[in-house]
Amino acid sequence: MQIQLSAVVPVPLRERILQRQSDIWNRDVTFQPGQFIKIKAPSGTGKTTLVHYLYHIRYDYTGSISVDGKPWQDYNRDQLSAIRQRQVSVVFQDLRLFDQLSALENIELKRVMDPQPYYPQEKTLEFAERLGVTHVLKQSGATLSYGERQRIAIIRALMQPFEWLMMDEPFSHLDDANADKAARLIAEECHARKAGFILTDLDHDQRFDYTVSYLL
Ligand SMILES: Nc1ncnc2c1ncn2[C@@H]1O[C@H](COP(=O)(O)OP(=O)(O)OP(=O)(O)O)[C@@H](O)[C@H]1O
């Protein structure tokens, strides 16, 4: 799945963005299948905005974003839902866990609604063990620490099929050892599926072997 950005400029940020250099905003950029893409973005330059545009849950921009040659706007609701079920997985900066569900239920929610789940439930337990969150699986989302929430959201994203995995500052509340463990797992899963990976971060993340690095 190829993603093409053509002269994308967020409407609310137009003035600010056009005053500075960016490798992404107002440029023509193509993300090729399987690429590992680093997007370094100083605070407030629109990192989260970009991830929302790429997942097509926000559309207040000029220019266009095309997926396999077709603008996001031309996909209907069923097609978008199928893409989010099987082709694009995301970890938002605000993680979007349900407070009233347990950590395990949060991970399982999307998988159990999938008629052809990509992985069996045992995989959740294996990933939780690898990321050191087995002991919190029964805890409610509301009681998890932020670092635990990040690891649960990462596991949830890995449990579904994807051709692109997008993560918005996924390690911001993890210490180096835990971030390294999560990065190893993410890289393994992306490579096994020949999937592309897009990571946005404030700094120069060095945990992945990136194909290309952009400044937002
Ligand atoms: N709908 C909107 N209307 C006006 N301004 C907005 C809107 N959405 C976002 N902004 C502004 O756009 C800028 C970029 O927001 P965004 O959340 O994408 O930043 P970010 O780069 O992810 O920042 P951070 O690193 O702080 O998370 C911010 O200054 C924000 O206040």
The ligand as an SDF file (V2000), in Angstrom:
LIG
                    3D

 31 33  0  0  0  0  0  0  0  0999 V2000
   -8.3250   22.2960   15.0000 N   0  0  0  0  0  0  0  0  0  0  0  0
   -7.3310   23.1350   15.3050 C   0  0  0  0  0  0  0  0  0  0  0  0
   -7.5020   24.4580   15.2490 N   0  0  0  0  0  0  0  0  0  0  0  0
   -6.5030   25.3200   15.5500 C   0  0  0  0  0  0  0  0  0  0  0  0
   -5.2800   24.9260   15.9050 N   0  0  0  0  0  0  0  0  0  0  0  0
   -5.0550   23.6140   15.9740 C   0  0  0  0  0  0  0  0  0  0  0  0
   -6.0500   22.6450   15.6840 C   0  0  0  0  0  0  0  0  0  0  0  0
   -5.5170   21.4180   15.8470 N   0  0  0  0  0  0  0  0  0  0  0  0
   -4.2440   21.6030   16.2400 C   0  0  0  0  0  0  0  0  0  0  0  0
   -3.9640   22.9270   16.3120 N   0  0  0  0  0  0  0  0  0  0  0  0
   -2.6750   23.5020   16.6780 C   0  0  0  0  0  0  0  0  0  0  0  0
   -1.7900   22.9880   15.7440 O   0  0  0  0  0  0  0  0  0  0  0  0
   -0.5040   22.7750   16.3440 C   0  0  0  0  0  0  0  0  0  0  0  0
   -0.0720   21.3600   16.0790 C   0  0  0  0  0  0  0  0  0  0  0  0
   -0.8690   20.4710   16.8260 O   0  0  0  0  0  0  0  0  0  0  0  0
   -0.4350   18.9400   16.9900 P   0  0  0  0  0  0  0  0  0  0  0  0
   -1.2730   18.3500   18.0800 O   0  0  0  0  0  0  0  0  0  0  0  0
   -0.4740   18.2990   15.6730 O   0  0  0  0  0  0  0  0  0  0  0  0
    1.0510   19.1680   17.4670 O   0  0  0  0  0  0  0  0  0  0  0  0
    2.2430   18.1760   17.7700 P   0  0  0  0  0  0  0  0  0  0  0  0
    3.3160   18.5110   16.8030 O   0  0  0  0  0  0  0  0  0  0  0  0
    1.7750   16.7810   17.8120 O   0  0  0  0  0  0  0  0  0  0  0  0
    2.6420   18.7110   19.1860 O   0  0  0  0  0  0  0  0  0  0  0  0
    3.1280   17.9860   20.5480 P   0  0  0  0  0  0  0  0  0  0  0  0
    4.5440   17.5870   20.2920 O   0  0  0  0  0  0  0  0  0  0  0  0
    2.9930   19.0890   21.5490 O   0  0  0  0  0  0  0  0  0  0  0  0
    2.2200   16.8110   20.7640 O   0  0  0  0  0  0  0  0  0  0  0  0
   -0.6540   23.1480   17.7930 C   0  0  0  0  0  0  0  0  0  0  0  0
   -0.1340   24.4510   17.9740 O   0  0  0  0  0  0  0  0  0  0  0  0
   -2.1460   23.0970   18.0360 C   0  0  0  0  0  0  0  0  0  0  0  0
   -2.5150   23.9980   19.0400 O   0  0  0  0  0  0  0  0  0  0  0  0
  1  2  1  0
  2  3  1  0
  2  7  2  0
  3  4  2  0
  4  5  1  0
  5  6  2  0
  6  7  1  0
  6 10  1  0
  7  8  1  0
  8  9  2  0
  9 10  1  0
 10 11  1  0
 11 12  1  0
 11 30  1  0
 12 13  1  0
 13 14  1  0
 13 28  1  0
 14 15  1  0
 15 16  1  0
 16 17  2  0
 16 18  1  0
 16 19  1  0
 19 20  1  0
 20 21  2  0
 20 22  1  0
 20 23  1  0
 23 24  1  0
 24 25  2  0
 24 26  1  0
 24 27  1  0
 28 29  1  0
 28 30  1  0
 30 31  1  0
M  END
$$$$
